[in-house]
């Protein structure tokens, strides 16, 4: 689906959770509601840096950016709208959204330490070959996340720390990761 279809799907979950079995669970529904607000805030507030704009604008060959996500995912509420805003810089980039929990289950090909962590960005060239993969969160945050887990922090506490990190970072690290990733692609 394209991003507009994803937003429509997301909004329908918020308006009619009874139609979506997983969102009949109050926890998932509450995650989705919170993530809807975060997603819309980033769509309106996030502005890619000049560096990011230059690197993205320099892409000359068509690329498909496949984003694997779900509305209940807290990391996705921050990263997906930022990735969308970055991709919109260049008409050579086409974005597809795939749901983690629905066929064709692309996530099974892009596991993180054996888990189905999302969001995942898969960048493909015009031959439909994977040229880069990113996710489930900015590299610096992933390091801190793994540290928090090793320290035995409870998941609810980690979720709160993740949200604070994203808000303080304002999209800087995701841009750094994408610029670095695309620079490596251009070198190869």
Secondary structure, DSSP 8 states (H G I E B T S, - for coil): --HHHHHHHHHHHHH-GGGSGGGGSHHHHHHHHHHHHHHHHHHHH----HHHHHHHHT--S-EEEEEEE-TT-HHHHHHHHHHHHHHTT-TTEEEEEEETTSTT-GGGGS-BTTB--S-EEEEE-TTS-EEEEEESS-HHHHHHHHHHHHTT--HHHHHHHHHHHHHHHTTHHHHHHHHHHHHHHHH-
